[in-house]
Amino acid sequence: MLTAVREILARTLDRAAADIAPGARLADDLGVDSLAMVDVVVSLEERFGIAAPPGASPEDLGLVTVRDVARFVAARSPAGGLP
């Protein structure tokens, strides 16, 4: 799950996945703005068949780091669990 999240972030941010650390903070370290976050969420929803609560901000959901995003997806994904 963490690898997939890093790949989605890398594609959205036009970076190498290897440069995206699990503990990297989305906004502060990676520069993820609200528009990029929408792209990330849509990609995660499509890839994993999950739905983020409408109108909830990343902060509302506790999504501060890359690892937080992976945990969020794992908890809602039918496949579940972090590899």
N, C-alpha and C positions, 0 to 999 in steps of 0.2 A: 504494500500500500504506500509506504513512504517513497519508494522508488517511483511509483506512478505519479504521485503528487509532485515530486521534484521534476519529473519529465514535463508535466503540464505547466508548472511554473516556468521552467526553462523555455518552453515553446512560447508562452505568453510574453515573457520578458526578454526574449531573444538572447538567451545566455546558455552556457553549457550546464547540463544537469549536475555535473561534477562540481560546479562552482556554487551550488545551492546546498548549504549545510542544513541538517535537520533542525538545528537550534537557531537558524537565522530568523530574525524578526521580519515579518512580511513588509511592514511599512518602513521601519527604521533602517534595516540592513539591506533589503532588496528593492526598496522604492516602489512597492506595490501601492498604486493609488486606487481610488474607487472604481475607475473604469477598468483597470487591469483586474481588479478583484471580481468584477462582474464576469469578465471573460473566464477567469479561473473557475468560478462557481458553476457557470454554464458547462464548461468542459468536464468538471467533476460529476455534475448531474447526468450528463450524457454518457460518460464512460462507466459510471458505477450504478446508475439507476437510482439515484438518491434525489431527495428534494430538500433544499435549504428552506427554513421557515421564511415565508414572504415578509419583506420589510425588515428583517433582522440584519444588523450590521455585523461585520466580523468581530467587533469588540463585544457585542451582545452575546455572541456564540462562543466567546473565549478563544478566538482564532488569532493568536498573536505570532506564533512561530510556524514554521513548516511542519514540525512534528504535531502541533495542535491541529492543523488541517488534516493530516493523515489520521489522527485519532478520531476526529469528527467524522470523516468519511468511513472509517472502519466500523464505527459504532452504528452507522446507518445503512451500510452496504449489506445486501443479502449474503455476500461472501464473508463479510465480517473479518475481524482480526487483523493485526499487523504482522507482516512476515518477519 
